[in-house]
Amino acid sequence: MYPWFIFSILGMCLMVPLHFLSVEHLKFQKKFGTDKGNKITGILGLTSGWGFFIFWFGIWISPQPRLIIPFMQDPSFFIPIINFSIPIFYLIISIPFILIGAWFGIGSVRETSLKVAETHRTERIVSTKIYSLIRHPQYFGGMLAHIGISILLSSLFSLIFTPIVILLNFLVAWKEEKELIKEFGENYKNYKEKVPMFIPKLKKRKHN
C-alpha cells in the first residue's frame, strides 16, 4: 500500500549486514593484506553508511498517513513550493529533538573526523569530550533527530517504526563494539565499562 516507505525500511535493514562487514577490518586485512583489506572495508563503509542514511531519509519523506493531533493542528506554517503545512505545535516539539540530535552527531564527527564516520575505521579509542558522555553519540543523535523529523513532517509510519530504527542502530553499534574489542582489547573494554552506550552521562569523568 505504501511501497516507497516499505522499500525504505527494507533498504535500511539491508544496509546493516553491509555495515557488519565494513567493520571487520582484521578479517579483511588477514585475507587480502592490510592495504587492500582497508580499501575493501572502506568501500563497504561508505556504501553502508550513506545507503543507511539515504533509506532513513526515505522513511521520513515517503508517502504515508499524516500524524494528526486533533486539537493541535492550528495555527500552521504553510510551505507553498511543496504544498505542505506544518502545525506550529509540531514545530515547537520537534526542534529540540532535531537540535540536540544534531549536536551529538556533529560532536561525534568533530572528535573522530568525517573519514572515520564514513569508513567506520578508527586508529585509536576516542574517550574525550562527547565520547566521555556516551559511546555512540552519532547513533544517539540520529535517533533523536528521527523522532524530531518524524513529528515535524507529520510522518506517522516513521514515528511508529521508531523502535525498529532504534533496534537497527543498536545492532550496528553492537557489531562495532565487538570488532573494537578485537582491535583494542582491554583498552576498549575499560572504556566500555566507564561510559554508557546510548544514555549519556550527566557528569564527565576523566579517563586515563
Secondary structure as UniProt FT lines:
FT   HELIX           3..22
FT   HELIX           25..32
FT   HELIX           34..61
FT   TURN            70..71
FT   STRAND          76..79
FT   TURN            80..83
FT   STRAND          84..87
FT   HELIX           88..112
FT   HELIX           114..119
FT   HELIX           129..132
FT   HELIX           137..152
FT   TURN            153..154
FT   HELIX           156..160
FT   HELIX           162..184
FT   HELIX           186..194
//
